[in-house]
């Protein structure tokens, strides 16, 4: 059943409570409430082969850097039968190529904005100088370009890239601007894990969309949702109803929740177990076996799944395990059961890979070394610590080379997540208890369950700039765009907080 959107409604949210004035009357509200739960299990025709994003091409420049060219443009894409959908893409009409590089490499980008409005490219999860971060202060005007360059200096991980223009990030991601960024290193390459891109090492950019009768994206908020857009249809790598032909016993899936609002609780239709091997910032010390994995927008995870010859299995998003209070769950997608991707195993499967007992290094940030402790409270749609984002305001400065502990709380009943630019952090505890297994690795984005306190330890290293800030924000993009974001700078010895340069003017078409 297709989720119905209210044509006329007003929301008032106070501390997680919701009051609704529905101009269509009580019967309309009852109908919309009953149809707010979406169930596509067994109802998706998996008749399209899963698109695998191509690996981005690069060339060496005279300095020895690997240069990638990224052209942002508008186009149309045949996503469904009938009219093509107006989309945005990077080096294509929808989504972008997978960028892949190795730790220690000097990489450079030539990014061109071919849109009729300003945009940017943010390297989500990347440790890099603030001037290269691609946040709202590095926006390119229409016809403008950007040439960031830095040395990769972090462990092997699955990252991603997407726009970050102030107040318009959700719109730009929803139109199609996103791609995966894979970092390799010598340690990960020496492991027997599945590693052949597109064969047994498969990127899965999972996103939801609403379509109108002309096959165009609808970007209005869903009925009573406090998160913004909740799509009726699930796309993986830009493919609706995708299937993947499995040729190996073990398959590594690089899961990215690339949606602007939706939470996914990944698991298979037959509840088969799989092994979580990597979180946002890199490989875990050892795999964790589970049959469910919940990811909020912006989070990534790598899992390894075992298949038997000749079988078929369906990856689903199951109802949320946690994250909502009271009636907010249904209208924010927490009760939805969604088919995501079908896997079709061949009659004979290669069996040359394995999950080793030891993989990555555990987060080594020691809270006893903390030079500062800070508290952050996310509430409503637009505030952190009672303030909305101001591009001209730097909220605080941190010292390069120091460790800080941040206590972050979701102060209401809405779903929030918390993302910090430049660093990977260690989740020390959740409400004073040891974090669950899926939060024991390096993270840069974490879902905030209502009324719980998350203590995060992070080290600020290598790069300083008193004027150009990094962001911290909710990664529910409707919330980020509404102002649930702040800014900090990393200061060198003797430096004090400077002044933020005025951002480039951008027009919104």
Residue pairs with C-beta under 8 A, 6 or more apart in sequence:
1 35
1 38
1 39
2 232
3 35
3 36
3 38
3 210
3 222
3 223
3 230
3 232
4 31
4 32
4 35
4 36
4 223
5 210
5 218
5 220
5 221
5 222
5 223
6 22
6 24
6 28
6 32
6 223
6 224
7 24
8 22
8 23
8 24
9 20
9 21
9 22
9 23
9 223
9 224
10 20
10 21
11 18
11 19
11 20
11 224
11 226
12 18
12 19
12 20
13 226
13 380
13 381
13 412
13 414
15 412
15 413
16 325
16 326
16 328
16 412
16 413
16 414
16 450
17 413
18 224
18 226
18 327
18 328
20 29
20 224
22 28
22 29
22 32
32 223
32 224
33 224
33 330
33 331
36 222
36 223
36 224
36 330
36 331
37 330
37 335
37 336
38 232
38 333
38 336
38 337
38 338
39 336
39 337
39 338
40 234
40 337
40 338
40 339
41 269
41 316
41 337
41 338
41 339
42 339
43 339
44 234
44 241
44 339
44 342
45 241
46 241
46 242
46 243
46 314
46 339
46 341
46 342
47 241
47 243
48 239
48 240
48 241
48 242
48 243
49 239
49 242
49 243
49 244
49 245
50 202
50 236
50 237
50 239
50 242
50 243
50 244
50 341
51 237
51 238
51 239
51 242
52 197
52 198
52 202
52 203
52 237
53 95
53 96
53 97
53 98
53 179
53 180
53 203
53 205
53 237
54 97
54 98
55 97
55 98
55 99
55 100
55 197
56 68
56 70
56 91
56 96
56 97
56 98
56 99
56 100
57 68
57 69
57 97
58 66
58 67
58 68
58 101
58 107
59 66
59 67
60 66
60 67
61 67
61 108
63 106
64 106
65 106
65 107
65 108
65 149
66 101
66 105
66 106
66 107
66 108
67 107
67 108
67 109
67 110
68 99
68 107
68 108
68 109
68 110
69 91
69 109
69 110
69 112
70 90
70 91
70 96
70 109
70 110
70 111
70 112
70 121
71 90
71 91
71 111
71 112
71 114
72 88
72 89
72 90
72 111
72 112
72 113
72 114
72 115
72 119
72 121
72 177
73 88
73 89
73 90
73 93
73 114
73 115
74 86
74 87
74 88
74 114
74 115
74 116
75 86
75 87
75 88
75 89
75 92
75 93
75 94
76 84
76 85
76 86
76 87
76 93
77 84
77 85
77 87
77 89
77 93
77 94
77 176
77 238
78 84
78 85
79 85
79 87
79 94
79 211
79 215
79 235
79 238
79 240
80 211
80 215
80 240
82 214
82 215
83 214
83 215
83 216
84 215
85 211
85 215
85 216
85 217
86 175
86 216
86 217
87 93
87 94
87 175
87 176
87 217
88 94
88 115
88 172
88 175
88 176
88 177
89 95
89 96
89 176
89 177
90 96
90 97
90 121
90 177
90 179
91 97
93 176
94 176
94 238
95 176
95 177
95 178
95 179
95 205
95 237
95 238
96 161
96 177
96 178
96 179
97 179
98 179
98 180
98 181
98 182
98 197
98 203
99 161
99 179
99 180
99 181
99 182
100 181
100 182
100 183
100 184
100 197
101 107
101 152
101 182
101 183
101 184
102 152
102 183
102 184
102 185
103 152
103 153
103 154
103 155
103 156
103 183
103 184
103 185
103 186
104 151
104 152
104 153
104 185
105 151
105 152
106 149
106 150
106 151
106 152
107 149
107 150
107 151
107 152
108 147
108 148
108 149
109 121
109 146
109 147
109 148
109 149
110 145
110 147
111 121
111 140
111 145
111 146
111 147
111 148
112 140
112 144
112 145
113 119
113 140
113 141
113 142
113 143
113 144
113 145
113 146
114 142
114 143
115 142
115 509
116 142
116 507
116 509
117 142
117 168
117 506
117 507
117 508
117 509
118 139
118 140
118 141
118 142
118 144
118 165
118 504
118 505
118 506
118 507
118 508
119 139
119 140
119 163
119 165
119 168
119 172
119 177
119 506
120 134
120 135
120 136
120 138
120 139
120 140
120 146
120 163
120 164
120 165
121 134
121 146
121 161
121 162
121 163
121 164
121 177
122 133
122 134
122 135
122 161
122 162
122 163
122 164
122 421
123 132
123 133
123 134
123 159
123 161
123 181
124 159
124 160
124 161
124 162
124 181
124 298
124 419
124 444
124 445
125 157
125 159
125 160
125 181
125 280
125 281
125 300
125 424
125 444
125 445
126 133
126 154
126 159
126 181
126 422
127 153
127 154
127 422
127 423
127 424
127 461
127 462
127 463
128 148
128 150
128 422
128 463
129 150
129 463
129 465
130 422
130 463
130 465
130 468
130 469
130 470
130 489
130 490
131 138
131 148
131 465
131 468
132 138
132 148
132 149
132 150
133 421
133 422
133 468
133 470
133 471
134 146
134 148
134 161
134 164
135 164
135 421
135 469
135 470
135 471
136 164
136 165
136 166
136 391
136 471
136 503
137 391
137 468
137 469
137 500
137 501
137 503
138 146
138 148
139 165
139 166
139 503
139 504
139 506
140 146
140 504
141 504
141 505
141 506
142 506
142 507
144 504
152 183
153 462
154 183
154 281
154 282
154 424
155 183
155 185
155 187
155 188
155 281
155 282
155 283
155 360
155 361
155 442
156 183
156 184
156 185
156 187
156 188
156 189
156 282
156 283
156 360
157 182
157 183
157 278
157 280
157 281
157 282
157 283
157 300
157 442
158 180
158 181
158 182
158 203
158 254
158 256
158 278
158 280
158 300
158 301
158 302
159 180
159 181
159 182
159 183
159 280
159 300
160 178
160 179
160 180
160 181
160 205
160 256
160 258
160 300
161 178
161 179
161 180
161 181
162 169
162 172
162 173
162 177
162 178
162 179
162 258
163 169
163 172
163 173
163 177
164 471
165 172
165 506
166 389
166 391
166 481
166 503
167 481
168 481
168 508
169 477
169 480
169 481
170 219
170 228
170 229
170 260
170 261
170 477
170 478
170 480
170 481
171 219
171 481
173 258
173 260
173 477
174 209
174 217
174 219
174 229
174 260
175 217
176 238
178 205
178 207
178 258
179 205
180 203
180 205
180 254
180 256
182 203
182 254
187 360
188 283
188 360
189 195
191 283
191 356
191 359
192 353
192 354
192 355
192 356
193 201
193 252
193 277
193 304
193 353
193 354
193 355
193 356
193 359
194 200
194 201
194 248
194 250
194 251
194 252
194 304
194 353
195 201
195 252
195 353
197 203
199 247
199 248
200 247
200 248
200 250
200 251
200 252
200 350
200 353
201 251
201 252
201 254
202 244
202 251
202 252
202 253
202 254
203 237
203 254
203 256
204 236
204 237
204 253
204 254
204 255
204 256
204 315
204 340
204 341
205 236
205 237
205 238
205 256
205 258
206 234
206 235
206 236
206 255
206 256
206 257
206 258
206 259
206 264
206 317
206 340
207 231
207 234
207 235
207 236
207 258
207 259
208 229
208 230
208 231
208 232
208 233
208 234
208 235
208 259
208 262
209 217
209 231
209 232
209 233
209 235
210 217
210 218
210 219
210 220
210 229
210 231
210 232
210 233
211 217
211 218
211 232
211 233
212 218
219 229
220 229
221 228
221 229
221 478
222 228
222 229
222 230
222 331
222 333
223 331
224 331
225 261
225 331
225 332
225 333
226 328
226 331
226 332
226 381
226 414
226 415
227 261
227 262
227 332
227 333
227 414
227 415
227 476
227 478
227 479
228 260
228 261
228 476
228 477
228 478
228 479
229 260
229 261
229 478
230 261
230 262
230 332
230 333
231 259
231 262
233 240
234 240
234 317
234 338
234 339
234 340
235 242
236 242
236 340
236 341
242 341
242 342
243 341
243 342
243 343
243 344
244 341
244 342
244 343
244 344
245 344
245 346
246 307
246 343
246 344
246 345
246 346
246 349
247 346
247 349
247 350
248 307
248 349
248 350
248 351
248 352
248 353
249 306
249 307
249 308
249 349
249 350
249 351
249 353
250 304
250 305
250 306
250 307
250 351
250 353
250 354
250 355
251 304
251 305
251 307
251 343
252 277
252 302
252 303
252 304
253 302
253 303
253 304
253 305
253 315
254 300
254 302
255 266
255 293
255 295
255 300
255 301
255 302
255 303
256 299
256 300
257 263
257 264
257 295
257 296
257 297
257 298
257 299
257 300
258 297
259 297
260 297
260 476
260 477
260 478
261 297
261 333
261 476
261 477
261 478
262 297
262 333
263 294
263 295
263 296
263 297
263 320
263 323
263 332
263 333
263 334
263 415
263 447
264 294
264 295
264 317
264 338
264 340
265 292
265 293
265 294
265 317
265 318
265 319
265 320
265 321
266 292
266 293
266 294
266 295
266 303
266 315
266 316
266 317
266 318
266 340
267 291
267 292
267 293
267 315
267 316
267 317
267 318
268 274
268 291
268 305
268 313
268 314
268 315
268 316
269 313
269 314
269 315
269 316
269 339
270 313
271 291
272 291
272 305
272 306
272 313
273 289
273 290
273 291
274 289
274 290
274 291
274 293
274 303
274 304
274 305
274 306
275 287
275 288
275 289
275 290
275 303
275 304
275 305
275 355
276 284
276 287
276 288
276 289
276 290
276 293
276 301
276 302
276 303
276 437
276 438
277 283
277 284
277 287
277 302
277 303
277 304
277 355
277 359
278 284
278 300
278 301
278 302
278 359
278 360
278 441
279 299
279 300
279 301
279 438
279 439
279 440
279 441
279 442
279 443
280 299
280 300
280 301
280 424
280 441
280 442
280 443
280 444
280 445
281 424
281 441
281 442
281 443
281 444
282 360
282 361
282 424
282 441
282 442
283 302
283 359
283 360
283 441
284 359
284 360
284 362
284 440
284 441
285 358
285 359
285 360
285 361
285 362
286 357
286 358
286 359
287 304
287 355
287 359
288 437
288 438
288 440
290 437
290 438
292 318
292 321
293 301
293 303
293 438
294 320
294 321
294 322
294 323
294 438
294 447
295 301
295 447
296 323
296 415
296 417
296 445
296 446
296 447
296 475
296 476
297 417
297 445
297 475
297 476
297 477
298 417
298 419
298 445
298 475
299 417
299 443
299 445
299 446
299 447
301 438
304 355
305 313
305 343
307 313
307 343
307 345
307 349
308 345
308 349
309 345
309 346
309 347
309 348
309 349
310 345
310 346
310 347
311 345
312 342
312 343
312 344
312 345
313 342
313 343
313 345
314 339
314 340
314 341
314 342
314 343
315 339
315 340
315 341
315 342
315 343
316 337
316 338
316 339
316 340
317 336
317 337
317 338
317 340
318 337
319 334
319 335
319 336
319 337
320 329
320 333
320 334
320 335
322 449
323 334
323 415
323 447
323 449
323 450
324 332
324 334
324 413
324 415
324 450
325 413
325 450
325 451
326 413
328 334
328 413
328 414
328 415
329 335
332 414
332 415
360 441
362 440
362 441
363 424
363 425
363 426
363 440
363 441
363 442
363 457
364 426
365 403
365 425
365 426
365 457
365 458
365 459
366 403
366 457
367 403
367 405
367 428
367 455
367 457
369 402
369 403
370 402
370 403
370 404
370 405
370 457
371 399
371 402
371 403
371 404
372 398
372 402
372 404
372 405
373 404
373 405
373 406
373 407
374 396
374 404
374 405
374 406
374 407
375 385
375 406
375 407
375 408
375 409
376 384
376 385
376 406
376 407
376 408
376 409
376 418
376 472
377 384
377 385
377 386
377 408
377 409
377 411
378 384
378 408
378 409
378 410
378 411
378 412
378 416
378 418
378 448
378 474
378 479
378 484
379 386
379 411
379 412
380 412
380 414
380 484
381 414
381 478
381 479
381 482
381 483
381 484
382 388
382 389
382 479
382 482
382 483
382 484
383 483
383 484
384 472
384 473
384 474
384 484
384 485
384 486
385 486
387 395
387 486
388 482
388 483
388 484
389 473
389 483
389 484
389 485
389 486
389 487
391 487
391 500
391 503
392 500
392 502
393 487
393 500
394 469
394 487
394 488
394 489
394 497
394 498
394 500
395 486
395 487
395 488
396 488
396 497
397 466
397 488
397 489
397 490
397 491
397 495
397 496
397 497
398 404
398 460
398 488
398 489
398 490
398 491
399 460
399 490
399 491
399 493
400 460
400 461
400 462
400 463
400 464
400 490
400 491
400 492
400 493
401 459
401 460
401 461
402 459
402 460
403 457
403 458
403 459
403 460
404 457
404 458
404 460
405 428
405 455
405 456
405 457
406 420
406 425
406 455
406 456
406 457
406 458
407 453
407 454
407 455
407 456
408 418
408 446
408 448
408 453
408 454
408 455
408 456
409 448
409 451
409 452
409 453
409 454
410 416
410 448
410 449
410 450
410 451
410 452
411 451
412 450
413 450
414 450
415 447
415 448
415 450
415 476
416 447
416 448
416 474
416 476
416 479
416 484
417 445
417 446
417 447
417 448
417 474
417 475
417 476
418 445
418 446
418 448
418 454
418 456
418 472
418 473
418 474
418 475
419 444
419 445
419 471
419 472
419 473
419 474
419 475
420 444
420 456
420 458
420 470
420 471
420 472
421 470
421 471
421 472
422 460
422 463
422 470
422 490
423 444
423 458
423 459
423 460
424 442
424 443
424 444
424 458
425 442
425 443
425 444
425 456
425 457
425 458
426 442
426 443
426 456
426 457
426 458
427 435
427 439
427 440
427 443
427 446
427 454
427 455
427 456
428 435
428 455
428 456
428 457
429 435
429 454
429 455
430 436
430 439
430 449
430 452
430 453
430 454
430 455
431 452
431 453
432 453
439 446
443 456
445 475
446 454
446 456
448 454
460 490
463 490
464 490
464 491
464 492
464 495
465 489
465 490
466 489
466 491
466 492
466 495
466 496
466 497
466 498
467 489
467 498
467 499
467 500
467 501
468 489
468 500
468 501
469 487
469 488
469 489
469 500
470 487
470 488
470 489
470 490
471 485
471 486
471 487
472 485
472 486
472 487
472 488
473 479
473 480
473 484
473 485
473 486
474 480
474 484
474 485
476 484
487 500
489 497
489 498
491 497
